[in-house]
Amino acid sequence: MGSINLTYGFVEFDDDGNVGDACDEDIKYCTTDITSALENIVKEFEESIESDKVILEQLQSEFYIE
């Protein structure tokens, strides 16, 4: 899960025509959950690969394969 927050700039004028409130445009990307999920997937793949290497080494040893 992630989010993108868009803020559109605006200017409000007071009764005298002067700038009252104003806001700049802004885009914020909240990707912490996304990167965390990807890191977890990578970790699972790494663990799976390590497990597969052990099995491969056992098979190679058992059947005298190099």
MOPAC internal coordinates of N, CA, C and O (Angstrom, degrees):
PM7 1SCF
backbone

  N    0.0000 0     0.00 0     0.00 0    0    0    0
  C    1.4509 1     0.00 0     0.00 0    1    0    0
  C    1.5293 1   107.74 1     0.00 0    2    1    0
  O    1.2310 1   120.95 1   -38.61 1    3    2    1
  N    1.2704 1   115.78 1   141.39 1    3    2    1
  C    1.4489 1   121.82 1   176.92 1    5    3    2
  C    1.5137 1   108.63 1  -152.25 1    6    5    3
  O    1.2310 1   120.86 1    -0.41 1    7    6    5
  N    1.2982 1   115.96 1   179.59 1    7    6    5
  C    1.4602 1   118.48 1   179.27 1    9    7    6
  C    1.5169 1   110.09 1  -151.88 1   10    9    7
  O    1.2310 1   121.92 1   -23.93 1   11   10    9
  N    1.3168 1   113.94 1   156.07 1   11   10    9
  C    1.4598 1   121.57 1   173.79 1   13   11   10
  C    1.5198 1   106.16 1  -126.55 1   14   13   11
  O    1.2310 1   120.99 1   -56.16 1   15   14   13
  N    1.3060 1   115.72 1   123.84 1   15   14   13
  C    1.4676 1   121.11 1   179.13 1   17   15   14
  C    1.5267 1   109.16 1  -107.06 1   18   17   15
  O    1.2310 1   120.94 1   -59.49 1   19   18   17
  N    1.3190 1   115.80 1   120.51 1   19   18   17
  C    1.4623 1   121.68 1   177.72 1   21   19   18
  C    1.5142 1   109.14 1  -107.25 1   22   21   19
  O    1.2310 1   120.67 1   -48.15 1   23   22   21
  N    1.3094 1   116.32 1   131.85 1   23   22   21
  C    1.4559 1   121.30 1   173.81 1   25   23   22
  C    1.5180 1   107.24 1  -120.63 1   26   25   23
  O    1.2310 1   120.99 1   -58.84 1   27   26   25
  N    1.3123 1   115.72 1   121.16 1   27   26   25
  C    1.4578 1   120.21 1   177.49 1   29   27   26
  C    1.5169 1   108.55 1   -88.00 1   30   29   27
  O    1.2310 1   121.12 1   -44.26 1   31   30   29
  N    1.3147 1   115.46 1   135.74 1   31   30   29
  C    1.4571 1   118.99 1   179.06 1   33   31   30
  C    1.5237 1   110.88 1   -67.46 1   34   33   31
  O    1.2310 1   121.14 1   -29.10 1   35   34   33
  N    1.3085 1   115.42 1   150.90 1   35   34   33
  C    1.4551 1   120.18 1   177.55 1   37   35   34
  C    1.5206 1   109.36 1  -153.43 1   38   37   35
  O    1.2310 1   121.30 1   -18.96 1   39   38   37
  N    1.3105 1   115.11 1   161.04 1   39   38   37
  C    1.4632 1   121.39 1   175.26 1   41   39   38
  C    1.5241 1   107.10 1  -137.12 1   42   41   39
  O    1.2310 1   120.83 1   -50.40 1   43   42   41
  N    1.3077 1   116.02 1   129.60 1   43   42   41
  C    1.4621 1   121.39 1   173.32 1   45   43   42
  C    1.5271 1   107.73 1  -109.80 1   46   45   43
  O    1.2310 1   121.62 1   -42.69 1   47   46   45
  N    1.2930 1   114.50 1   137.31 1   47   46   45
  C    1.4687 1   119.44 1  -179.65 1   49   47   46
  C    1.5251 1   109.51 1  -106.21 1   50   49   47
  O    1.2310 1   121.41 1   -33.89 1   51   50   49
  N    1.3329 1   114.90 1   146.11 1   51   50   49
  C    1.4606 1   118.63 1   177.00 1   53   51   50
  C    1.5312 1   109.72 1   -83.81 1   54   53   51
  O    1.2310 1   120.44 1     3.52 1   55   54   53
  N    1.3027 1   116.76 1  -176.48 1   55   54   53
  C    1.4737 1   121.46 1  -176.24 1   57   55   54
  C    1.5296 1   112.73 1   -63.11 1   58   57   55
  O    1.2310 1   120.29 1   155.15 1   59   58   57
  N    1.3387 1   117.05 1   -24.85 1   59   58   57
  C    1.4641 1   120.51 1  -179.10 1   61   59   58
  C    1.5248 1   112.32 1   -88.21 1   62   61   59
  O    1.2310 1   120.25 1   178.72 1   63   62   61
  N    1.3394 1   117.12 1    -1.28 1   63   62   61
  C    1.4633 1   120.19 1   179.99 1   65   63   62
  C    1.5165 1   113.29 1    89.48 1   66   65   63
  O    1.2310 1   120.72 1  -176.07 1   67   66   65
  N    1.3207 1   116.22 1     3.93 1   67   66   65
  C    1.4717 1   119.84 1   177.62 1   69   67   66
  C    1.5272 1   109.64 1   -87.03 1   70   69   67
  O    1.2310 1   121.63 1   -21.47 1   71   70   69
  N    1.3031 1   114.48 1   158.53 1   71   70   69
  C    1.4650 1   119.28 1   178.93 1   73   71   70
  C    1.5180 1   109.00 1   -67.89 1   74   73   71
  O    1.2310 1   121.02 1   -55.47 1   75   74   73
  N    1.3306 1   115.66 1   124.53 1   75   74   73
  C    1.4620 1   120.74 1   177.08 1   77   75   74
  C    1.5157 1   109.34 1   -93.48 1   78   77   75
  O    1.2310 1   120.58 1    96.72 1   79   78   77
  N    1.3121 1   116.50 1   -83.28 1   79   78   77
  C    1.4608 1   122.06 1   177.31 1   81   79   78
  C    1.5208 1   108.75 1  -107.78 1   82   81   79
  O    1.2310 1   121.22 1   -31.88 1   83   82   81
  N    1.3246 1   115.28 1   148.12 1   83   82   81
  C    1.4588 1   119.69 1   177.73 1   85   83   82
  C    1.5306 1   108.68 1  -147.97 1   86   85   83
  O    1.2310 1   121.88 1   -24.11 1   87   86   85
  N    1.3055 1   114.01 1   155.89 1   87   86   85
  C    1.4604 1   119.57 1   179.84 1   89   87   86
  C    1.5237 1   108.51 1  -144.41 1   90   89   87
  O    1.2310 1   120.33 1   -44.91 1   91   90   89
  N    1.3279 1   116.98 1   135.09 1   91   90   89
  C    1.4627 1   121.94 1   176.67 1   93   91   90
  C    1.5210 1   110.03 1   -79.74 1   94   93   91
  O    1.2310 1   121.34 1   -22.32 1   95   94   93
  N    1.3287 1   115.04 1   157.68 1   95   94   93
  C    1.4542 1   120.18 1   172.93 1   97   95   94
  C    1.5215 1   108.61 1   -69.41 1   98   97   95
  O    1.2310 1   120.76 1   -30.98 1   99   98   97
  N    1.3317 1   116.14 1   149.02 1   99   98   97
  C    1.4602 1   119.44 1  -179.24 1  101   99   98
  C    1.5265 1   109.01 1  -157.20 1  102  101   99
  O    1.2310 1   121.15 1   -36.70 1  103  102  101
  N    1.3057 1   115.40 1   143.30 1  103  102  101
  C    1.4645 1   121.69 1   172.63 1  105  103  102
  C    1.5206 1   107.28 1  -128.47 1  106  105  103
  O    1.2310 1   120.46 1   -55.43 1  107  106  105
  N    1.3361 1   116.73 1   124.57 1  107  106  105
  C    1.4637 1   121.76 1   178.57 1  109  107  106
  C    1.5226 1   108.95 1  -120.67 1  110  109  107
  O    1.2310 1   121.00 1   -49.49 1  111  110  109
  N    1.3194 1   115.69 1   130.51 1  111  110  109
  C    1.4566 1   121.55 1   177.46 1  113  111  110
  C    1.5263 1   108.79 1  -105.84 1  114  113  111
  O    1.2310 1   119.99 1   -57.05 1  115  114  113
  N    1.3053 1   117.63 1   122.95 1  115  114  113
  C    1.4619 1   122.56 1   177.20 1  117  115  114
  C    1.5276 1   107.50 1  -107.36 1  118  117  115
  O    1.2310 1   121.10 1   -81.24 1  119  118  117
  N    1.3188 1   115.49 1    98.76 1  119  118  117
  C    1.4678 1   120.16 1  -172.45 1  121  119  118
  C    1.5195 1   112.74 1  -116.32 1  122  121  119
  O    1.2310 1   119.83 1  -168.89 1  123  122  121
  N    1.3048 1   117.93 1    11.11 1  123  122  121
  C    1.4637 1   120.71 1  -176.14 1  125  123  122
  C    1.5190 1   111.95 1   -56.38 1  126  125  123
  O    1.2310 1   120.21 1   133.52 1  127  126  125
  N    1.3276 1   117.20 1   -46.48 1  127  126  125
  C    1.4631 1   120.36 1  -179.55 1  129  127  126
  C    1.5254 1   111.43 1   -64.95 1  130  129  127
  O    1.2310 1   120.49 1   144.00 1  131  130  129
  N    1.3336 1   116.68 1   -36.00 1  131  130  129
  C    1.4576 1   120.84 1  -179.68 1  133  131  130
  C    1.5245 1   110.12 1   -67.07 1  134  133  131
  O    1.2310 1   119.89 1   130.69 1  135  134  133
  N    1.3182 1   117.82 1   -49.31 1  135  134  133
  C    1.4617 1   120.40 1  -179.22 1  137  135  134
  C    1.5248 1   111.21 1   -65.81 1  138  137  135
  O    1.2310 1   120.43 1   144.85 1  139  138  137
  N    1.3143 1   116.78 1   -35.15 1  139  138  137
  C    1.4644 1   120.36 1   177.90 1  141  139  138
  C    1.5295 1   110.41 1   -64.19 1  142  141  139
  O    1.2310 1   120.35 1   136.70 1  143  142  141
  N    1.3369 1   116.94 1   -43.30 1  143  142  141
  C    1.4667 1   120.63 1   178.69 1  145  143  142
  C    1.5199 1   110.70 1   -63.61 1  146  145  143
  O    1.2310 1   120.03 1   138.88 1  147  146  145
  N    1.3266 1   117.55 1   -41.12 1  147  146  145
  C    1.4670 1   120.76 1   178.19 1  149  147  146
  C    1.5288 1   111.46 1   -64.93 1  150  149  147
  O    1.2310 1   120.21 1   140.46 1  151  150  149
  N    1.3114 1   117.20 1   -39.54 1  151  150  149
  C    1.4618 1   120.79 1   177.15 1  153  151  150
  C    1.5256 1   110.59 1   -61.93 1  154  153  151
  O    1.2310 1   120.24 1   140.21 1  155  154  153
  N    1.3308 1   117.15 1   -39.79 1  155  154  153
  C    1.4689 1   120.97 1   177.77 1  157  155  154
  C    1.5228 1   111.31 1   -64.36 1  158  157  155
  O    1.2310 1   120.26 1   139.30 1  159  158  157
  N    1.3333 1   117.11 1   -40.70 1  159  158  157
  C    1.4628 1   120.82 1   178.33 1  161  159  158
  C    1.5252 1   110.42 1   -63.37 1  162  161  159
  O    1.2310 1   120.30 1   135.50 1  163  162  161
  N    1.3094 1   117.03 1   -44.50 1  163  162  161
  C    1.4640 1   121.47 1   179.16 1  165  163  162
  C    1.5254 1   110.08 1   -61.22 1  166  165  163
  O    1.2310 1   120.44 1   136.47 1  167  166  165
  N    1.3283 1   116.76 1   -43.53 1  167  166  165
  C    1.4638 1   120.92 1   179.42 1  169  167  166
  C    1.5300 1   110.58 1   -60.93 1  170  169  167
  O    1.2310 1   120.26 1   137.65 1  171  170  169
  N    1.3392 1   117.12 1   -42.35 1  171  170  169
  C    1.4653 1   120.69 1   178.50 1  173  171  170
  C    1.5273 1   110.88 1   -63.25 1  174  173  171
  O    1.2310 1   120.27 1   138.02 1  175  174  173
  N    1.3353 1   117.08 1   -41.98 1  175  174  173
  C    1.4652 1   120.56 1   177.22 1  177  175  174
  C    1.5238 1   111.21 1   -62.29 1  178  177  175
  O    1.2310 1   120.38 1   137.15 1  179  178  177
  N    1.3216 1   116.87 1   -42.85 1  179  178  177
  C    1.4646 1   120.67 1   179.56 1  181  179  178
  C    1.5244 1   110.73 1   -61.56 1  182  181  179
  O    1.2310 1   120.49 1   136.90 1  183  182  181
  N    1.3355 1   116.68 1   -43.10 1  183  182  181
  C    1.4618 1   120.72 1   178.87 1  185  183  182
  C    1.5258 1   110.85 1   -64.61 1  186  185  183
  O    1.2310 1   120.50 1   140.10 1  187  186  185
  N    1.3268 1   116.64 1   -39.90 1  187  186  185
  C    1.4654 1   121.25 1   178.46 1  189  187  186
  C    1.5280 1   110.85 1   -64.35 1  190  189  187
  O    1.2310 1   120.63 1   137.82 1  191  190  189
  N    1.3094 1   116.40 1   -42.18 1  191  190  189
  C    1.4695 1   120.89 1   179.33 1  193  191  190
  C    1.5234 1   110.27 1   -63.38 1  194  193  191
  O    1.2310 1   120.18 1   137.08 1  195  194  193
  N    1.3284 1   117.26 1   -42.92 1  195  194  193
  C    1.4620 1   120.44 1   178.72 1  197  195  194
  C    1.5245 1   110.79 1   -61.98 1  198  197  195
  O    1.2310 1   120.59 1   137.96 1  199  198  197
  N    1.3128 1   116.49 1   -42.04 1  199  198  197
  C    1.4575 1   121.08 1   178.16 1  201  199  198
  C    1.5237 1   110.42 1   -63.35 1  202  201  199
  O    1.2310 1   120.58 1   136.48 1  203  202  201
  N    1.3212 1   116.50 1   -43.52 1  203  202  201
  C    1.4679 1   120.80 1   178.62 1  205  203  202
  C    1.5282 1   111.61 1   -63.48 1  206  205  203
  O    1.2310 1   120.17 1   144.18 1  207  206  205
  N    1.3243 1   117.28 1   -35.82 1  207  206  205
  C    1.4672 1   120.69 1   177.96 1  209  207  206
  C    1.5237 1   110.96 1   -63.42 1  210  209  207
  O    1.2310 1   120.71 1   139.04 1  211  210  209
  N    1.3198 1   116.24 1   -40.96 1  211  210  209
  C    1.4670 1   120.43 1   179.21 1  213  211  210
  C    1.5275 1   109.76 1   -62.98 1  214  213  211
  O    1.2310 1   120.58 1   134.61 1  215  214  213
  N    1.3217 1   116.50 1   -45.39 1  215  214  213
  C    1.4642 1   120.69 1   179.23 1  217  215  214
  C    1.5227 1   110.02 1   -62.67 1  218  217  215
  O    1.2310 1   120.21 1   136.59 1  219  218  217
  N    1.3170 1   117.20 1   -43.41 1  219  218  217
  C    1.4634 1   121.06 1   178.31 1  221  219  218
  C    1.5232 1   111.23 1   -60.08 1  222  221  219
  O    1.2310 1   120.09 1   134.97 1  223  222  221
  N    1.3084 1   117.43 1   -45.03 1  223  222  221
  C    1.4654 1   120.89 1   179.25 1  225  223  222
  C    1.5218 1   111.34 1   -62.90 1  226  225  223
  O    1.2310 1   120.47 1   141.42 1  227  226  225
  N    1.3257 1   116.71 1   -38.58 1  227  226  225
  C    1.4641 1   120.04 1   177.86 1  229  227  226
  C    1.5289 1   110.81 1   -64.70 1  230  229  227
  O    1.2310 1   120.38 1   137.07 1  231  230  229
  N    1.3200 1   116.89 1   -42.93 1  231  230  229
  C    1.4640 1   120.56 1   179.00 1  233  231  230
  C    1.5266 1   111.45 1   -66.00 1  234  233  231
  O    1.2310 1   121.09 1   138.73 1  235  234  233
  N    1.3213 1   115.51 1   -41.27 1  235  234  233
  C    1.4718 1   119.42 1   178.82 1  237  235  234
  C    1.5306 1   110.13 1   -62.47 1  238  237  235
  O    1.2310 1   120.74 1   137.87 1  239  238  237
  N    1.3089 1   116.19 1   -42.13 1  239  238  237
  C    1.4545 1   120.81 1   179.13 1  241  239  238
  C    1.5226 1   111.11 1   -65.95 1  242  241  239
  O    1.2310 1   120.48 1   136.09 1  243  242  241
  N    1.3104 1   116.69 1   -43.91 1  243  242  241
  C    1.4641 1   122.05 1  -177.75 1  245  243  242
  C    1.5245 1   112.35 1   -64.59 1  246  245  243
  O    1.2310 1   120.66 1   141.28 1  247  246  245
  N    1.3229 1   116.34 1   -38.72 1  247  246  245
  C    1.4494 1   120.58 1  -175.98 1  249  247  246
  C    1.5306 1   112.72 1  -105.64 1  250  249  247
  O    1.2310 1   120.42 1  -168.37 1  251  250  249
  N    1.3456 1   116.80 1    11.63 1  251  250  249
  C    1.4635 1   122.28 1   177.00 1  253  251  250
  C    1.5189 1   111.81 1    54.76 1  254  253  251
  O    1.2310 1   121.11 1  -131.53 1  255  254  253
  N    1.3131 1   115.48 1    48.47 1  255  254  253
  C    1.4671 1   122.22 1   179.76 1  257  255  254
  C    1.5470 1   107.56 1  -109.03 1  258  257  255
  O    1.2310 1   121.79 1   -43.69 1  259  258  257
  N    1.3343 1   114.17 1   136.31 1  259  258  257
  C    1.4607 1   118.14 1   176.95 1  261  259  258
  C    1.4850 1   111.85 1  -110.95 1  262  261  259
  O    1.2310 1   120.10 1   180.00 1  263  262  261

